[in-house]
Amino acid sequence: MQNKLTFRLSALLIALFLILGITQTQAQYRTTLWEKSAKLTSLPAWFGTANSERGLAYGNGKIYVSTTKYGTRVLILNAATGDSVGVLDMTGVSGGSGAAIADVEVDADGAIYACNLVTTANTSAFKIYRWANDAAVPVNIISYDLTAVRLGDKFTVVGGTSNNSLVVYAATSTTNKVYKWTTTNNGTSYLADSVTLTGVSTTAPGSTPVVYPLTTGLSEFVYKSNGSQGRRFNADGTVIDSLSTTAVGNTGSNALRYFTMNGRKYIAIYLYTGTPQNGIRLLDVTNQYSTQHTVLDYTPGLGTTTNTNGTGDVAMLLGTGEVTFYVLATNNGLAAYKYYFNAPPANTTVTSFPYTYDFSDGLITGGDWSGNFIDRGTESRTNYSARFLYNYIPTAQSGLTFGHLVSPKIQLPANHRVKFWWKDDDITAIIGQDTTFFEVSTDNGVTWTTLGFMSRASSMSAFEEAIFDLSAYASNNFRMRWRDRTNGSFSAYGFGLDDILIEPIPQIPVIALNPTSTAFGATYIGGNMQKTVVVSNNGGAALTATLTLPARVTANSTSLNVPAGGQFNLVLTFTPTDTNALNDSILFTTNDPVAGNFYHKVTGTSVQPFVLPLIVQNFDTSTGTIPANWTGNYTVNATGGVNWTKRLTRNLYGTSGNLTGFFTTPFFSATATSQLKFKYRVVNYTGYGTSSATPTPGTDFKLTISISTNFGGSFTVVDSIGAHNHVADTNYVEKMWNLSAFAGQTIQVKVDGLKINGDFYSDFDDWFMGTPPETVIDWGNLQWPATGTITAGDSLTVYGQAYKAGVTDSTGQAFGLNAWVGISSTNNNPANWNNWVPATFNVQVGNNDEFMASIGKTLAPGTYYYAFRYQYLGGPYRYGGFNGGFWDSTGNVSGVLTVNPYTISSLPYFEGFEGTAFPPTGWAREDKNGGTTWTRATAQPKSGVGHARYSYSGTLPGNDWIITPGLQMTAGQAVQLSYWYKAQSGYPEKLKVAAGRAQTADSLTSVLADHPNITNTVYENNAVFFVAPEAGTYYFGFQAYSAPDQWLLDLDDITISALKEIDYAAVSLVQTTGAPEKNGGLNFSKQNPELTLSFDGIGVPSSNANNSKVMFSEIPTTELAGLLPVYLNTTVKRLGSTGPAFTVGANFNGTLATPVNRPGIGTIGGTELIPFMFTPTARGTFTARSFVTAASD
């Protein structure tokens, strides 16, 4: 039977794949026109392997190649086939200290040019020859001998002499200059010039340098040499940008072509090392940032023959929406590729069936097949296979770049199917990571429908056949596509494809089994081993099959009915009952007229398990790579264990096989009291074993613990160690699991290690599986107190005593005896609690050791329960209740702790954040957005050394609160809330102040102040008033709700104070005529009729009770607007709890105004505007003041 896999998709799955399939479009399609290479053993006789060919050009519908294999020559090749059709006349060609002819070019008029290679031009002239046509005699048009530079490794010709657009470029490997020649008289003579390249080494710019411009004339150009970073330059030699080193491949790339297509800029560059080896990379370099330069494709490598000089060449034929590249790889061959940028090629249409394409010619994208990132595979079913490969794309493209292989246009008849063989060498089966989608199109590639998801969770060992029914896609514009995506881990070779066949669907049942035989391997007596056989019906009629099973083998079904195109997962189970080997067959009785009745071979061996009642392993006596009856690829190392003894370890790093590791224990007979314990650590490779060793964070790895109850036949995950629970430490940490759930069963433990990031060792030591010895105390309690009451922010000291005969009798803390105090909001068994704090030894009480601990300081208001926990020598915990002994829920119970809310006891209340604890005692902090939040800072306090600060989030808007302690208020009672705030320059912040009845953000619904645009960088003060609508406890909150990506919001010196009975303040003085030209300036003028002055922070406190202010301000003025009256308005604000009559006065340069008497202001915080007028008697500088008085103020 053949090894086949048939795909049958439900409507739901097809819809899902359709969505995925049409979201990615292809930018360019590569086809292979021809190839003559060492890889395909098709090198022509004239092509050498001793560095004899190095220059290549296209023009006149031909290819020109410089060669020295049979003397200095320029060969003429047919551009459509690569076959030799002639040579150029070499009359008069001579000289050159490196080669008489090194490189060849063709201009826009069809004239051919060639240059020699010289190591020092001033001793042996650099020459350029010109042939007017293929039959012409060469003419030496340029002979340069002025400087001691190396020239001729590469030169470039663009434009033509007919319109004087010709430009010849030649770069040198001995300095940072590019030499240029132009003509103004149609090639009669040539003008020499040079360009100095900014940022390029003046002595060692790299070997085989090449220059290629974007256009003729004064054009930007690309410069690249072996071993250097490619750069783009302006025509004057100033740098535009650098090319991405990863995209270009610095070490082994030089020859290139630079062009535009559809408004974007591209580079095709030759590589003689890396990927491809001796091939072309196509890059998109439209953006002027190297991080955004992307690899679009690389062609298959032409061979691996050593290319000592790192030479080769690229020529180009640029068309509309398409470009043809010709590549020469020294010692390895030539090839031609055409790229289509707008749509797949449509030069041929498949009309004859069955149709096969097996890549046997090695071209991969021949015969109107096209794609990108598609290469020759290292494995195949026949001669060659196709393979997607991404080993050298830039990291920024990982997970974003797709490879494609697209079929020619096909006139697909009805009732046909496609069969192909595939192999996945990637390591994930997650859509969007290492994935290959098989897709079809019925509109010539405009839209695509995904039919299959070709990926496995682990690498496949052999090609498997896939079959898809194409009946629903019959069309004259049918195409197939394999679309591959990688996660960029570089851990495998990608996706392989071979032997594609489109044929009519057989109208009979066709059975196929995968695998064709089943090997269970070694299976333990008492356990079992399961294997899955995929039964596929690759025909057009329903398949029936009846199975006759041998002894000791069972199946999930013995009567199969598989619809046309369907499949069934047949699960076979081998359960050995004796030591006899399994070597038998399953009889399949089918209605397949071809296969008929046949046998499926099954094999396996029976193994008597070695089961241990106790496993104690510290690896110190291990002599091999792993102890006896342990398995896996973790190994024993002589050092690095606990106390620097032996350890079981594995270095997880890099890619592929080093990413993971595993080990399994011997079989173990579990009981109701069995435990699993071991010590582990994960330490970075760099510095391991030295004082500079660093722990590996839990985000970089995952250790999975699994248990098998069928002698290793299958494992079930029971726990893991990673980001959620790893203790990052260079010391060993102990982990423990209770195995009572497996009592009465034989189990095996497996640990799997996975590297996510980094390079590190995962170490294990002191492995234990069994029942721990009873090392417990004899008696323990909660000694005192039975209950306690504290205010939030305070703590309660509790005491407990423990006794163990022969241990606690001596004075001082007993060795190996430890104690904790647990706190829980639920009054249940302390063994279920999670919050434990260590207790310290207090005093010896008779034969008992007494311990003590302080609890409650960080607890929110509420009722809590506490108890003691004791452990001796790492044994089981014992729990102490009040106060007669071990906790039992009735006679010896948990203590009760009542935490009362912290409330403000007297006014004024002041918080300046001077204490190091944050939030301060009685305050609450609530982070509503899960991002950055309020913290204590010391960088910019208003006073003292501390202040509150909200730090920005780059992505989240602020929604973060700090809330004061509660304040008990009577109905109608009023208080003033004063605070200071500021932002950072250029980063506006937002702050809201609110009041409510609970210390939670959602309860603060009364908004007292809103600052939606805080721009001041010096602290400003604001004071608000709050009147309690009813008696109760009130809280005041400060909400930072700044936009994302701002900076810092600072808050300090918060004061809550009672109102003075009578308290007025003049809070502003506004000049309404004759105001200065600029707000805050010193001069008055007529252009600006109004100036508003802010008096925040200028006044002097009138009392210590409410900190209200008597305002005082001076307005220096000059150049009055004539001698007209000056009008001033002063604003009076009520700050007291009552609002009786008041008097407002003012003076102007010492002249008192008539006092204004007012009956009072009705509301707290209310204001009244009082006008004054003064008439100046002369020009000059004047002072204006305003003030308010009231009885008892």
FIPAMI-664840 format. One record per residue (C-alpha): x, y, z. Coordinates in steps of 0.05 Angstrom, whole numbers, plus 5000, padded with zeros to 4 digits. Layout:
BEGIN
XYZ ...
This chain:
BEGIN
500050005000 502350714987 503651235041 498051735028 494252285064 487552535038 484553195060 477053285068 474953965096 468454155128 464754785104 466855145167 474154985159 473955175085 470955845104 476455955155 481955805106 478556235054 479156825100 486456675114 487956535041 485757185011 489157655061 496057595032 497757804961 504157654923 508558214900 512957874847 513357204812 519956894791 520556424732 526856064710 528456154636 534555704634 540455484677 547355204660 550555054727 555054614768 548954454811 545354144752 551853864721 550154254658 556154724652 558054864579 564854634556 567455354550 565855504623 571655384671 572355234745 578855614756 576456334760 576356424684 569456774677 567657394716 564157914671 557057894641 552758384602 546158394564 544558764500 542358684429 538258074450 544657724469 549157584529 556557754530 561357384576 568657534590 572856894594 580156694597 579355934596 581655884523 585056564519 582357264529 575557284495 568657574499 563457034483 556657184452 550856764479 543656694458 539757054513 533756594505 537655944514 544556114541 547855754483 554256024453 553356354384 560056724372 565857134399 568057864392 574258074354 580158154403 584858534356 589259004395 586658794464 592758744510 595658974576 592858954645 596658724706 590858284728 587158094664 586858364593 579258324596 575758284664 568758564655 564058714598 558059194590 553159414535 550660124526 543760364507 545760404434 548059674432 555459814433 559659324473 564959544524 570259144561 575559344611 582059044635 584058944708 590059324735 592859324806 596359994800 593760424743 599760894743 604460334723 599659934678 593960354647 586760194660 583660094591 576560074565 575059804495 568959924452 565859484398 560659844355 557159174342 558558424345 562658444281 566659064297 574059134315 575159394386 577460104397 581160314460 576960924480 579661044551 586660944579 587561194650 594361194685 594261794732 593761474801 596260844836 589460514844 586559824828 581259864774 577459384730 574558874779 567859164758 565659744715 558759994696 556160314631 549460664627 546461104573 549261164503 553761594459 548261764408 545162264456 551362394500 547962044559 553561544567 556661494636 562160994654 563360834727 569360464756 570460374831 577060204863 578759744921 584560174944 581160834962 574261154971 573561434900 569161254842 571961444774 567261694719 567761834645 562662204602 562362464531 559563104500 561362944428 558062274416 564061864439 569462224400 572762374467 571362234541 571762694601 574762394665 572162564734 571862244803 567062234862 569462184934 564961734976 563161985046 564061475101 567860965059 574760745080 580261135045 585060535046 580959885049 573859975023 573259235005 574758794945 571158774879 567359424888 561559584842 557360194827 550560214794 546360854784 538860914785 538661324721 543461644671 546462334682 547462594752 544262024788 544061714858 547761054858 548960424899 556060244920 557859544946 564259144955 565858474986 565858515062 562959225067 556059495080 552559725017 550760465014 546760924970 550061584950 547862224917 551462394853 556462824892 558462254938 554362455000 550961875035 543461755026 543061145070 546160465085 543159815061 540759305111 546758865127 542258255138 538258375074 544358485030 549157985059 555458395073 560757855070 559557555001 555858034955 558158534902 555358564831 548458884829 543059244790 538959834816 532259984785 525160234795 518659864781 511560104794 514060694835 518660284881 526160194883 529459504879 536459204880 538358534850 545058324881 549657734869 551957314928 557556814926 556756594999 550656535044 543656425016 543456354958 550556114947 552256364877 545556674862 541457314865 537557654921 532058134903 531058704953 525959264961 529859884983 524460404971 524660665042 530661075063 531960655126 535960015126 531259705177 525759745125 529659425068 526358755055 528558125019 523357934966 526657314938 533056924926 534356484867 536855764873 544355714883 548255524820 553355084856 558155024914 564855024876 569855474911 569756184885 576456434911 575957144884 568557224903 566957454832 560757414790 556057884753 548858084741 545658364678 538658624670 533258724617 528059204645 520959174616 514059414634 511859044697 517358524688 524858474691 529657934667 536157804704 542157434678 547157194730 554256924724 557356564784 564756464774 566455714773 559155534782 555155734721 549956204689 542456274692 536756714670 530556904711 524557334695 520557684749 513257884738 511158454784 503758524768 500957814759 503357094749 506156934681 501056704630 505456454573 502655744572 496255394591 495754674615 490354314575 492453584575 491153104632 493652754672 498553324683 504953214723 510453674748 516053334787 521653854787 526153334755 529853854712 531854224775 529354894750 523654894803 520155494770 520755264698 515055154650 511155774672 511255564745 513156174787 514356384858 519056684908 523256404966 522555734930 528955334923 531654654906 530554174964 536053764996 531253184999 526552924945 522652314925 525852314856 531452754830 529653454856 524153744898 521754454913 523154744982 521455385018 527255665057 528256315097 534956235131 537356945119 531457425117 532058015165 529057915234 523958455220 520958015165 520357395209 513057185212 511157695159 514357445095 510956925052 514056465000 509956244941 509855714887 504555834834 502555364779 501555564706 494555734683 490455084677 484054914640 481554454695 476053974674 470653724721 471653134769 479153194776 483753174836 490853374853 495852934888 502653164913 507952934963 510053395018 514653415078 514753915135 521454045169 519054635210 517354545284 510554865296 503454725274 500655415289 497155815235 501356435222 507956145245 511355565207 505655425160 504455235087 497655355058 495254984996 490755444956 486955464891 484356024846 479056014792 480256734769 487556674746 490456844814 486357464832 483357124893 485156474929 481555954970 485555545021 484354795018 489654535064 494154715123 500654335110 504254335176 506153865232 508053995305 514653635293 519153495234 516752955186 521652385173 519152245102 514852525046 507352395052 502152424997 496452925000 490252884956 485153434945 478553394907 478353954856 471353814829 468654464857 473954874822 473454674748 475355304709 479155544648 482956024694 484955524748 491555584785 494555254847 498955584898 503055354958 503855955005 509055865060 510256285122 515856225173 516556475244 523856625230 526856155282 531755865230 530655195263 529054755203 529354705128 522154905114 516954575070 518554065015 514253914955 514753394899 511152984846 504953404832 499553044793 492653274768 488352684745 481052474739 477952224804 477251464803 469951264808 471550664853 473750634926 481350684933 484150505001 490750785028 493950675096 498851145129 503350845154 503350215113 505449795174 505249915248 511149825295 509149895368 516249835393 517949625464 511649605507 511449435580 507348865607 501649165647 501549775602 499749905529 502150265468 497650625418 498950795345 494551145295 493650905223 490151395176 485451015130 484051435068 479151335012 482351664952 476951424904 470151664881 465751144916 464650954989 469750485020 468049925067 473049495106 472648965160 478648835205 480748175234 485548315292 490947875322 491247725397 493548285443 491748815391 485249215395 482349775351 477450345361 473350035304 473549385264 468249585214 470050185172 465650595125 469651165094 466151635043 469451834978 475152304992 474652185067 479051875119 478651525186 483651525243 484450795262 487450745333 490950085346 492849875417 498049355435 497049085506 502348555522 500548025573 506847605568 513947665544 512547405474 514047895417 508548135371 509747955298 503047885264 498248225215 491248535211 486948275155 483248825117 477248565078 475249145031 470849324971 476849644936 476949254870 484449374863 486949274934 481848744951 483548385016 490448505044 494548465108 497349035150 503448825189 503948975264 510248865306 512348995378 516248725436 513948585508 518248835565 517648655638 517749325675 522649475730 518549815783 521450165845 517850315910 522650885925 526951325880 532451725913 537352005863 542652555873 546552325811 553052315850 554251565838 552251585764 557951345720 554651425652 551151985616 544651835653 543051365711 540550665699 533150615681 532851355667 532051575594 532752225555 537852715528 539253055595 546152825619 549952775685 555353295694 560853225745 559753915776 554454435785 549654045830 547554205901 554054345940 557554325871 556653565865 554053215803 547653445769 542853245713 543053795661 541954025590 544154645554 538254935516 540055435463 540255605390 535855235341 532954565321 535053985366 538154445419 531554795432 528654225472 530653665519 527353135562 528452585612 524152035644 524751705712 524550955727 517650655739 515050795809 509550465850 505451035879 501851015946 497051475983 502951816018 507751865959 510952525941 515152785883 520653265903 526753535866 531254145865 532254535802 535255175776 535855515707 542255915697 544756305636 550455995597 554656625600 558256635666 555755945687 559855665744 562956335761 561356905808 558357285749 553056745736 545957015726 539256675733 534856565672 528056915675 521856495671 519756825606 525656495571 523755755582 518555255603 519454605641 513554135635 512253565685 508152985658 506152315687 504651655651 500251115681 501150635623 508650505627 510551075582 505350955529 502651655537 503852235585 499152735617 501653425637 500753555711 504554205721 509854655691 515255145713 515855795675 513956525674 508056405722 511856075779 519356045766 524056275822 529856615785 535956435826 542856155816 541655715877 537455095874 529955145890 525854555914 519254365882 514353855911 508053495886 503253025922 502452365884 496652095925 492052155864 496051585832 495751115892 495850395871 498550545801 505350475769 507451155743 513251465705 515052205709 517552585648 520553285646 520753665581 525154295574 523754825521 527955435504 523856055487 529556555488 536856575508 542156055522 542155705589 542955065630 536954735663 539654335723 536453815769 538853485833 536353115895 530652755861 525852395908 519651965895 516751605955 513751716024 517752236064 519852036134 515452306190 519552906213 514053306247 513253676313 509653336371 505553946391 504354666369 499455226380 497455946371 499456196440 496756906441 492557316428 486056986410 483457626379 486258296359 483758956333 488059456296 487160056251 489159986178 496660116172 498159846242 500459136259 499058606311 504458166342 502357446353 505856876388 506056126380 509655546413 512054866388 514754236420 518553626395 521553136444 529153166446 529253766399 526154376432 528354186503 534954556497 535655306502 534955706438 531555566372 531754836353 535754666290 531154516230 524854796264 521455356226 514955736238 510256176199 503856566213 498356516161 492957036147 486456886110 479957246098 476456566103 475656186168 477455496142 483054986149 489755356150 492554806105 488655146049 491555836061 496656156014 498956776052 504456586102 509757036134 515956766170 515956796246 522256916286 524556566349 522456956410 524256596475 524955906506 518655736547 520155106587 521054546535 517654956481 520555426429 516356066423 515956446357 513057126341 511057526279 507758186264 501658156217 496458616188 500359236168 498459186094 491458916104 485259296081 479659406131 475858766146 475858126187 481557626181 483756966212 490756756233 494256126255 501355846263 504755346217 510754926237 515554496198 521354066222 527053856176 523053966113 517553486135 510053586132 506954216159 503154226225 498254786243 497255096312 490655376337 488855776399 491355556446 491354826467 494954516407 494154316334 488554676297 482154246296 476654756279 473054666346 477354656409 483654966378 481655496328 484456076288 485356756318 480957326294 483857996271 479458596260 482359146218 478559796225 478960346173 484060896183 480361556190 482762266197 482062436270 483163186269 483863776221 487864046190 490363396159 496763436118 500262926073 506963106041 509062386023 515162426068 514761706091 517861166047 511660736048 506860845990 501160935991 501661276060 498060996120 490560986109 491061176036 489160715978 491860645908 487560375851 490460205783 484360175737 488060095671 493159565690 499059995668 503660485703 500660815766 501961285824 508561185863 512661585912 518261995881 523762445909 525862805846 521563435848 517863545914 514064175929 516764146000 520663646040 523663056003 517762655976 511762735930 506762305892 508062185818 504261865761 508861595707 506661555635 504660935595 506760905523 500160585502 494960645557 491161275577 491461405652 486061155699 489761135764 487461375833 490361535901 485061625954 485561956022 483661626088 476461726109 474062356143 467962316189 463362906173 456663156198 451063366152 452564056123 459764066149 464564396099 471964296089 477264576043 481764096003 488264425980 493564105936 499564275892 500763985823 505064055760 507163715695 513563675653 515164155597 511763975532 507663415561 500663625583 497363205637 490263105664 488063085736 481163015768 479263095841 472962755868 469462565933 465361965953 463061506009 467960915999 475360845988 474460585917 474960955851 467960765829 464961075892 468161765881 462562065840 462562795863 467563165820 470663745858 475763975806 478063795736 484763995706 484363735633 490664095608 496064165660 502064505628 505264865687 512264605703 512464965770 507764735825 501065085825 495865065881 488464945878 483464935935 476464645930 470764605980 466464025998 459964036039 457563376066 450463246043 449362766100 453062506160 458161966146 465261806125 467862136062 474062016019 477662465969 480962175907 485962435856 485262115787 490862155735 487362075668 492862335622 493262125549 498261575530 505661735519 505962375561 511062415618 510262555692 504662845735 506863075804 502463185865 504563435934 502663776000 495363576005 491563916061 484463796086 482264356134 476064616168 473465276145 474265906187 467566206204 469066866170 474366886116 474767296052 480467386003 481967835945 484167315894 485467725831 486568425807 484968545733 486569175694 481169295642 484169895605 491170095587 493669385593 500769195569 502068945498 504068245522 500967885580 505867895638 510168455607 512269095641 509669615591 502669865576 500370045506 493970165468 494469525426 491969055481 486369335524 486368805579 491368465625 489467905674 494067775732 494167115770 495467155845 496166415861 501366315914 502767045928 498367175989 500167126062 496166626104 491066986147 490666426197 493365736213 486365436212 484565466139 490765746104 486666246064 490466856039 490467616042 492267775970 497668275954 499968455883 503868985847 502969175774 509169555749 506869995689 510170495643 508170865580 500870955601 495771015546 495071765553 492672045619 485971705614 482971355675 485470665693 480070165710 481469575756 477168985777 478568595839 475367915853 473367745924 472367005942 468766716003 473166216038 469466176105 463465776129 459266416134 458767006087 457367656126 458468366101 465368576078 469069196054 473769235994 479069765987 484369935936 489870455922 493470685860 500470935872 498671095944 491971425928 486471065966 479970905931 473271005964 471870346002 466269915975 461669586025 458168946004 452768546042 456467876035 457167265989 452066705995 455966075979 462665786000 467565905944 462966435913 466167065884 464267785871 467468285823 468868985851 470869545802 475470135817 477770745776 483971165783 486371765743 493971815736 496972505742 503272385701 506871855662 511271395703 511470735741 505670605788 503370085839 496269845848 493569445908 486869155930 484668865997 478568596033 476468646106 470768376148 469168346221 472867776256 476867606193 
